[in-house]
Amino acid sequence: MHGENMKLIHALLDDFNSIHTNLQFTEEMEKDSLLNYLDITIHKTPTNIKISNYRKPTFTDTLIPYTSNHPVQHKYAAIRFVYNRLNSLSPTR
């Protein structure tokens, strides 16, 4: 993406960033047909798009320990989130 399209993207980004000083947006450019967005990686192929989980390099893969003093509902919610996230990215959907 070059030229006029990039100018339009930067103008839109500037508009978004002018809304509030505590809310700042950044741009993420596609690299090697991959784009990380939130917690997914979008992989563009010649015929379709594939989606997989994305984890930042600082991700620790740690859930709330069962022996912690957190409410049990929070512990179960963390497990349900991981389960639901894996199922929502399932290739059968």
Secondary structure, DSSP 8 states (H G I E B T S, - for coil): --THHHHHHHHHHHHHHTSBTTB-------BTTEEEETTEEEEE-SS-EEEEE---TT-------TTSSS-HHHHHHHHHHHHHHHHHT-TT-
